[in-house]
Amino acid sequence: MAKLFLRPSITKRFSLPFLASAVAAVVLLLTSADSSAQTDQGAITGVVQDSTGAVIPNAQVTATNIDNGLALEAKSNGSGVFVFSPLKIGNYTVSAASAGFQTVSRQNLHLDIQQRLNVDFALKAGAVAETVKVDSAVPVLQTQDAAVGQVISTKEINDTPLNGRNWVYMAQLTNGVAPPLGNTRGSGSGDFVANGQRAEQNNFILDGVDNNTNLVDFLNGSSYIMRPPPDALSEFSLQTSNFSAEFGHSAGAVLQANIKSGTNQIHGDVWEYFRNTNLDAINWNAGPDAVVPPYHQNQFGATLGLPIWKNKLFYFGDMEVNRISISNPTAINVPSALERQGDFSELLNGDLTGVGAPTKLYEPNTADPNQPLVCNGQQNVLCANQINSVAQKILSLYPAPNANNGKLYNNYLVNVGNSDNTIQWDQRLDWNINAKDQSYARYSYLHEIKTNGLPLGPVLDGSGYGGLYDTNLAMNFMGSETHIFTPTLTNELRFGYNWGVFNFQQPNAFNPALTTSLGLGPQPSNLKPGQYGLPSGYVNGTIQQWGSVGISRESQNVYQILDNVTRIWGNHSLKFGASFQAIRFYYIYAPADLGQYHWNGQYTGLVGVSNTGSAVADMLVDQQNYATISVSPNVNDAQ
């Protein structure tokens, strides 16, 4: 994909009100909303005047980055206007000087993402050597940009209580933003809807490059790929409308996050957050024998920023590890000892089934009310010659009931253990080559491994969609170089690479002989190692389903090249740019690539008559409601 954005006459600054009025209509016809430079940068602009309000041309204006010592110089034009663009976000001191006037220095200025900061000067007559220092207050209203949004600062990020330290949730505190409706795959990771658009229509940007999940099924659980720890962020912004043309990725909001850079001062922090069963309380409505389910979480990490070469080369890095181990007591249905033998006489007791009335079975495939299921005078009992040996072998692999006092529902209580271990880190280098060239590069890495407990054990599984072993592996790289040809002509070139592999791996994925050992026949010939497993069996809610759904795997490669040219032409600030993206993604998924069996009790019941038939009995007599199998195509898509 390629996109080209051209915005002539983006910014027009006039020192005289009547001139501004004269050209306002023309400017509105030519321009869209004013924007600063690309993504993680901004601009500082203003007018230099004397104490009477007359403009001062050719004034020397200097913008100094307090954090890394980089000083940039510009001169005010004939209208007294000066512009520094693009400019890295951070803390600045801006001073203005002219012959016959005192030097004025505006201190403690903070430039946010995409901000066009207005800094005006009023110079008083005097010697240039005399310096007046002004402690700048935070502007109450942003008047230089028409975009609607909000910047979340480092302080706000650090001061906000965040469950799981996921700062993306803070976006939901912005006007026009809300959590997604329903239980979407990304609702547990901070995904949001902006102005009614879908969560998948938001554009996530990290350090100016693509950070989106460009996949079909969002197996990683979110619309974004990388989520650095909050301690590593300098700030992030969320723009919901009227944002610049260069963000024409989608119809939703634009969330831009930026990782901190190293400075001339060593800075960093260390943290550990933990949650433990011993700190949890028992639910107020729990029974007298209730215990607190096991939950253990340790989330720890550190950041470090330092100068490698003062005022020239800087390093910043962070690492965070999150280890979660939980076990949830889960009640499921398993066949009773009699049902495993083909004896369904317990169904005649409505108290054991929970339906309050007897459930009667009839001879398979008869649907005849005059032919109840009877063997040796016992009602609801299958004779030995009616029982399928493969079905009985599968039922024998179910765990024995251990709960609910002999009832046929919620009769097995199992602690399903799950673990979620994540390690992620970011490394960034900033290099101030000279006053005309600045560059930086950043590499991010994420590896998450989830293990999911199997309620029916290692063979029958019973976990449903998902897997025994799920992994997310992702990397994100970017590099940027900004060259100042002249104080009025600047070019910034940026490269990004967004890579990820996300996998749901079912149990027994490398065991092609499992189905044969149970008598189900060989695996489909199209399957490869890593795609094997037990077919899934759905017994219509009577007992817990057995087997596996099958593999799901997605991966992506996203290359991005961006170039932005900023040209200051008189009172105009023009910006031209292009963004090229090559998106490659691969996925493999089929709803039944291992095969599926379905039983619903219709073959041992009467059509349209309630409390008749048993899905377990249908399974034992090998009478399926339906069965299906599908292949898993390897899909490769390129944009």
Disulfide bonds with the S-S distance in Angstrom:
Cys375-Cys383 2.09
